Amino acid sequence: MQFPKTTAILLAALTLAGCANDMEFDERGGFKIARSSCPAAAIATYTGDITLFDPPAERRAEAIDVTAAITNLRASCNEGGAQVQVTASFDVQARRAVAGPARQITLPYFATVLRAGTQLESKQVGQVVITFPEGQLRGSAQASATALVSRAAATLPPEILQRINRKRKSGDADAALDPMNEPAVRDAVNKANFELLVGFQLSESQLAYNAAR
């Protein structure tokens, strides 16, 4: 799949809002990886805010009509079945340039599941409606997105977990070696890594505007 240049920038620079791995210390004072199959939830870089201009093609600060940002991202996960269900909920805070009559605007947002950092597994697009009360500059709303990920695909094979968590004794030839430096281990961990990314569904020009600021 070929991505536009600005989309490639987006996929290459992700801001994670969570982590699917935890460390547990074993009885010998070492550590082992306790890995969850739940995807991390994140706001994709450059898509966490949107600026609307009036007229739309203008880019001067004086022409800014509305700005909005995704905040307070929260994730919940159910990993009890063959399909792991993850839901990302978030707030949208908006501000208009001029207080006036009551007004509503509709902003599109996306939720994508990425595997191994760049492989697009799924995408959905939704809309959030912001209401500005009469005479008020600010408005807000809440939105959410839910995605499914194969539990088997998000789970490390037993032999890989064994290599990661294998107890190493002081004096062993590989005692100080990080198992993540092994290509097979690193590749398996990468393939089992899923992320649920949310952001505003921006046009190419809007994405370029955010990236250039």
Secondary structure, DSSP 8 states (H G I E B T S, - for coil): ----HHHHHHHHSEEES--SEEEEE-TTS-EEEEE--S-EEEEETT-SEEEEESSTT--SGGGEEEEEEEEEEEEEEE-SSSEEEEEEEEEEEEEESS--S-EEEEEEEEEEEEETTTEEEEEEEEEEEEEE-TT-SEEEEEEEEEEEEETTTTS--HHHHHHHH----TT-TTTT--GGGSHHHHHHHHHT-EEEEEEE---HHHHHHHHH-
